[in-house]
Amino acid sequence: MIHARADGVPLAEVLDTVAAALGCEIVMNDASADAVRELRVEFIATQHIPADRGFDWLQAVLSYYSLVLIPLGDDENGAWRRWHLVQRADPL
């Protein structure tokens, strides 16, 4: 659950909350980390994200900021547990 705030929620907090809920790790390079530190996500209400939709929801939020998660490694059951956050190249 992510609570809405008048000044927005820091993207880093959103990433940490979703990663903890999904039991995964999100890593990033310095450029992505700099972008994440400055970004805030604005919600109009508290977000209740079902566990089975957490990754899809996070990808949708990140796409607004031209960020994307790339899978790096899976566990013994084939579930992706480590993701690399990168800035998507703008083709224009």
C-alpha positions as CSV (number, residue, x, y, z in Angstrom):
1,M,0.0,0.0,0.0
2,I,1.3,3.4,-1.0
3,H,-0.3,6.5,0.6
4,A,-0.9,9.6,-1.5
5,R,0.8,12.8,-0.3
6,A,0.2,16.4,-1.2
7,D,3.8,16.8,-2.5
8,G,4.0,13.3,-4.1
9,V,5.7,10.2,-3.1
10,P,9.5,9.9,-3.8
11,L,10.0,7.4,-6.6
12,A,12.8,5.7,-4.5
13,E,10.2,5.0,-1.8
14,V,7.8,3.5,-4.4
15,L,10.5,1.3,-5.7
16,D,11.5,0.1,-2.2
17,T,7.9,-0.6,-1.2
18,V,7.1,-2.6,-4.3
19,A,10.4,-4.5,-4.2
20,A,9.8,-5.5,-0.6
21,A,6.2,-6.6,-1.4
22,L,7.4,-8.7,-4.3
23,G,10.5,-10.0,-2.6
24,C,12.9,-8.8,-5.3
25,E,15.9,-6.5,-5.6
26,I,16.0,-3.5,-7.8
27,V,19.5,-2.3,-8.8
28,M,20.5,0.8,-10.8
29,N,23.5,2.6,-12.3
30,D,24.5,6.1,-11.1
31,A,22.5,7.9,-13.9
32,S,19.3,6.0,-13.0
33,A,19.9,6.5,-9.3
34,D,20.3,10.3,-9.9
35,A,17.0,10.4,-11.8
36,V,15.2,8.4,-9.1
37,R,16.4,10.6,-6.3
38,E,14.8,13.7,-7.9
39,L,11.4,12.1,-9.1
40,R,8.2,12.1,-7.2
41,V,5.0,10.2,-8.1
42,E,1.7,11.9,-7.5
43,F,-1.4,9.8,-6.7
44,I,-4.9,11.1,-6.0
45,A,-5.6,8.3,-3.5
46,T,-3.9,5.5,-1.6
47,Q,-2.7,2.8,-3.9
48,H,-3.7,-0.8,-3.1
49,I,-1.7,-3.0,-5.4
50,P,-2.4,-6.7,-5.5
51,A,0.7,-8.8,-5.3
52,D,0.1,-10.5,-8.6
53,R,-0.1,-7.1,-10.3
54,G,2.7,-5.3,-8.5
55,F,5.3,-5.7,-11.2
56,D,2.9,-4.6,-14.0
57,W,1.8,-1.6,-11.9
58,L,5.4,-0.6,-11.3
59,Q,6.3,-0.9,-14.9
60,A,3.4,1.4,-15.8
61,V,4.5,4.0,-13.3
62,L,8.1,3.8,-14.5
63,S,7.2,4.1,-18.1
64,Y,5.8,7.6,-17.5
65,Y,9.3,8.7,-16.5
66,S,11.0,6.8,-19.4
67,L,12.4,4.2,-17.0
68,V,12.2,0.4,-17.4
69,L,13.0,-2.7,-15.4
70,I,15.2,-5.3,-17.1
71,P,15.4,-8.8,-15.5
72,L,18.8,-9.9,-14.3
73,G,18.3,-13.1,-12.5
74,D,15.7,-15.6,-11.4
75,D,15.4,-18.0,-8.6
76,E,15.1,-21.8,-8.6
77,N,11.4,-21.6,-9.5
78,G,12.0,-19.3,-12.5
79,A,10.7,-16.2,-10.8
80,W,12.7,-13.0,-11.5
81,R,14.2,-11.8,-8.3
82,R,16.7,-9.2,-9.4
83,W,15.9,-6.2,-11.7
84,H,18.0,-3.5,-13.2
85,L,16.3,-0.1,-13.5
86,V,17.5,1.9,-16.5
87,Q,16.5,5.0,-18.4
88,R,14.9,4.1,-21.7
89,A,16.5,5.6,-24.8
90,D,14.3,8.3,-26.5
91,P,14.3,7.5,-30.2
92,L,13.1,11.0,-31.1
